Amino acid sequence: MSEMSNFVLVTRRRRHRNAKRNLFRDATTPETTREDDVVDRELLLRTLDNTLIEIRDTSFTKFVLSQLTESLTVLNSNGISEIVCYGLGRFSQYRSSRCQLALLLCLKARHANARVHVYDPVFRPEEVQVLRALGLEIIETNEEGKRIVHRDRTTLVYMPHCSRQLTNNLLYANWGDGLSNCILLANSFSGIVDNCLRRDVLCMAGYILRIRPYVTEIQLENSFAYEEVFNDLSIHIFTKQELLKAPADFWNSREEPRYLTDDVEFIAAAR
């Protein structure tokens, strides 16, 4: 067997629940603050510290960290130098968002030399202050996921329950062999393709559909206590060996994606 033998690869369809971006879920989770409340930063930091204690030694977190280590070995990478996180949502209000942020902090602790960049258009000013206090760098503009990763080092892109369009845009921006420098922790590509109407996939996730035959998807066992927090997440890597299997003209077609303006899943940049 190859280095991939320790991976839990996706070989069949999984039962998928709706996993839309954080702003539009968690409706049943009790809020710690109302929309118009002032966020107590010190209280939020203490709450996050408790959440971090709750999550860091779980079997789920250990499994994620171990699979990322395996991924780096397969990619022949010396380590993760940058972490980009989109779509955490309002973590001052929602437990799911706080747990997802806690996992990000675990990733930051494991890859201590990596710079960590975060963005969500729904962040409140107090949340931005808390993120900075935690040593995270705020992306100042809505990139719509179109960030080009560095070609000479490995970037981990963490997108918990973000829209298909955001993932699609990331693939578009890095279309080509540069994808081999990217590890994507996001909603399962298999789930996106297998559980949506083909016309919707073509419209909102065309690049996901095209790259699917050449991606290695590592299924994450959802053993976390709150099932909805990390359901349907997978690690996706793009090995050079698999990318080289694509036809010679595969990478030539690279049109910028366009989406419906009234799509609530995707928040476009102001024009």
C-alpha positions in Angstrom: 0.0 0.0 0.0 1.1 3.6 -0.5 1.4 6.4 2.0 -2.4 6.8 1.6 -3.1 3.5 3.4 -3.9 5.2 6.8 -6.5 7.5 5.3 -10.2 7.0 5.5 -11.1 7.7 1.9 -14.5 8.5 0.6 -15.6 5.5 -1.4 -19.4 5.7 -1.1 -22.1 8.2 -0.6 -22.7 9.4 2.9 -25.9 10.5 4.5 -25.7 14.3 4.3 -27.5 16.9 6.3 -27.9 20.4 5.2 -24.7 22.2 6.0 -25.2 25.8 4.8 -23.0 28.7 6.0 -23.1 29.5 9.6 -25.3 32.6 9.3 -28.2 30.5 8.1 -28.2 27.6 10.5 -28.0 27.1 14.3 -31.6 28.3 14.5 -32.3 25.9 17.4 -29.2 26.7 19.4 -29.8 29.2 22.3 -28.2 32.5 21.7 -25.8 34.0 24.2 -26.5 37.5 22.9 -29.3 39.1 20.9 -28.6 40.9 17.7 -28.6 44.4 19.3 -26.8 43.4 22.5 -23.3 44.7 23.3 -20.8 41.8 23.3 -18.8 41.5 26.5 -15.3 40.8 25.2 -13.9 39.4 28.4 -16.8 37.1 28.9 -16.6 36.0 25.3 -12.9 35.2 25.7 -13.6 33.1 28.9 -16.4 31.3 27.0 -14.1 30.5 24.1 -11.4 29.3 26.6 -13.9 26.9 28.0 -14.9 25.8 24.5 -11.3 25.2 23.7 -10.8 23.0 26.7 -13.9 21.1 25.7 -12.8 20.4 22.2 -9.0 20.1 22.1 -8.7 16.6 23.6 -11.7 15.1 21.8 -11.2 12.1 19.5 -12.5 14.3 16.6 -9.9 16.9 17.0 -7.1 14.3 17.4 -8.3 12.6 14.2 -8.4 15.9 12.2 -4.8 16.7 13.4 -3.5 13.3 12.6 -5.1 13.2 9.1 -3.6 16.6 8.3 -0.2 15.3 9.3 -0.8 12.3 6.9 -1.8 14.8 4.2 1.4 16.7 4.6 3.4 13.5 4.2 1.5 12.6 1.0 2.0 16.0 -0.4 5.7 15.9 0.5 5.3 19.2 2.4 7.4 20.4 5.3 4.4 21.9 7.0 1.5 24.3 6.9 2.8 27.9 6.7 -0.6 29.7 6.4 -4.1 29.0 7.5 -7.0 30.8 5.9 -10.5 30.5 7.5 -13.7 31.7 6.0 -17.2 31.6 7.4 -17.0 31.1 11.1 -20.2 33.1 11.6 -21.2 35.0 14.8 -19.3 33.1 17.4 -20.6 35.4 20.1 -24.1 34.0 19.5 -23.8 30.5 18.3 -22.3 27.4 20.0 -21.5 25.8 16.6 -19.4 28.8 15.5 -17.5 28.8 18.8 -16.7 25.2 18.5 -15.5 25.7 14.9 -13.3 28.6 16.1 -12.0 26.4 18.9 -10.9 23.9 16.3 -9.2 26.7 14.3 -7.3 27.6 17.5 -6.2 23.9 17.8 -4.9 24.0 14.3 -3.1 27.2 15.1 -1.5 25.6 18.1 -0.4 22.6 16.2 1.1 24.6 13.3 2.6 27.3 15.5 4.6 29.0 12.8 1.6 29.5 10.5 0.0 32.9 10.0 -3.8 32.6 10.5 -6.2 34.8 8.5 -9.9 34.9 9.1 -12.9 36.5 7.4 -16.7 36.6 7.6 -18.8 39.5 6.5 -21.0 39.0 9.5 -18.4 39.5 12.2 -19.3 42.1 14.7 -16.7 44.7 15.8 -16.3 43.1 19.2 -15.7 39.7 17.6 -13.0 41.2 15.4 -11.3 42.5 18.5 -11.5 39.1 20.2 -10.0 37.4 17.1 -7.1 39.8 17.1 -6.6 39.2 20.8 -6.3 35.5 20.0 -3.5 36.3 17.5 -5.5 35.9 14.3 -5.2 38.3 11.4 -8.4 39.8 9.9 -8.9 39.8 6.1 -10.2 43.3 5.5 -12.1 42.8 2.3 -14.6 40.3 1.0 -12.4 38.1 -1.3 -15.3 35.9 -2.2 -13.0 33.0 -1.6 -10.8 34.0 -4.5 -7.5 34.0 -2.6 -4.5 32.7 -4.5 -2.4 30.4 -2.3 1.4 30.6 -2.3 3.1 28.4 -4.9 6.1 27.5 -2.8 4.4 26.5 0.5 1.3 24.8 1.9 -1.8 26.7 2.8 -4.7 25.1 4.8 -8.0 26.6 3.9 -10.6 25.9 6.6 -14.2 26.6 5.5 -16.7 25.1 8.0 -20.1 24.7 6.4 -19.5 27.5 3.9 -21.4 27.8 0.6 -20.6 25.8 -2.5 -19.9 29.0 -4.3 -17.1 30.0 -1.9 -15.4 26.7 -2.4 -15.9 26.9 -6.1 -14.3 30.3 -6.2 -11.2 29.1 -4.3 -10.8 26.4 -6.9 -11.2 28.9 -9.7 -8.6 31.2 -8.2 -6.0 28.4 -8.0 -7.0 26.4 -11.0 -3.9 24.5 -12.1 -1.0 22.7 -10.5 -1.0 25.3 -7.7 -3.9 23.3 -6.1 -1.2 20.9 -4.9 -0.2 23.6 -2.4 -3.6 23.7 -0.9 -5.3 21.6 1.8 -9.0 22.2 2.0 -11.0 21.4 5.1 -14.5 22.0 4.0 -17.8 20.4 3.1 -17.4 17.1 1.3 -17.0 17.4 -2.5 -18.7 14.0 -2.8 -21.7 15.3 -0.9 -21.9 18.5 -2.9 -21.9 16.6 -6.2 -23.9 13.6 -5.2 -26.7 15.2 -3.2 -27.6 18.2 -5.4 -29.4 18.5 -8.7 -26.9 18.5 -11.6 -28.1 21.9 -12.9 -27.4 23.4 -9.5 -24.0 21.9 -9.3 -23.1 23.2 -12.8 -24.4 26.6 -11.8 -22.9 27.0 -8.4 -20.1 24.3 -8.1 -18.8 23.7 -11.6 -15.1 23.7 -10.6 -15.9 21.3 -7.7 -17.6 19.0 -10.3 -14.6 19.2 -12.7 -11.9 18.6 -10.1 -13.6 15.8 -8.3 -12.0 12.9 -10.3 -8.6 14.3 -9.3 -9.0 15.1 -5.6 -8.2 12.9 -2.7 -11.0 13.3 -0.2 -10.5 12.1 3.4 -13.6 11.5 5.3 -13.7 12.8 8.8 -15.5 10.6 11.3 -18.0 12.8 13.1 -17.5 11.7 16.6 -18.0 15.2 18.2 -20.6 15.5 20.9 -22.7 18.0 18.9 -23.2 16.3 15.5 -24.3 19.4 13.6 -21.0 21.3 14.3 -18.7 19.3 12.0 -21.0 17.1 10.0 -20.1 16.6 6.3 -16.6 18.0 6.6 -13.8 16.3 4.8 -10.1 17.0 4.1 -9.3 17.5 0.4 -5.8 17.3 -1.0 -4.7 17.6 -4.6 -1.6 15.5 -5.2 0.6 16.3 -8.2 0.3 12.6 -9.3 -3.5 12.9 -9.6 -3.5 16.4 -11.1 -1.2 15.1 -13.9 -3.8 12.5 -14.8 -6.1 15.3 -16.2 -6.2 15.8 -20.0 -3.7 18.3 -21.4 -6.4 20.9 -22.1 -8.2 20.4 -18.8 -6.8 23.5 -17.2 -7.3 25.8 -20.2 -11.0 26.4 -19.6 -11.1 28.9 -16.7 -14.0 31.3 -16.7 -14.8 33.3 -13.6 -17.9 32.0 -11.9 -21.1 34.0 -11.9 -23.9 33.4 -9.5 -27.5 34.6 -9.0 -27.5 37.9 -7.2 -30.3 36.8 -4.8 -28.6 33.7 -3.5 -28.7 33.9 0.3 -26.0 31.3 0.7 -23.3 33.5 -0.8 -22.5 37.0 0.2 -20.8 38.7 -2.7 -18.5 41.7 -2.4 -19.9 45.1 -2.8 -19.6 46.4 -6.4 
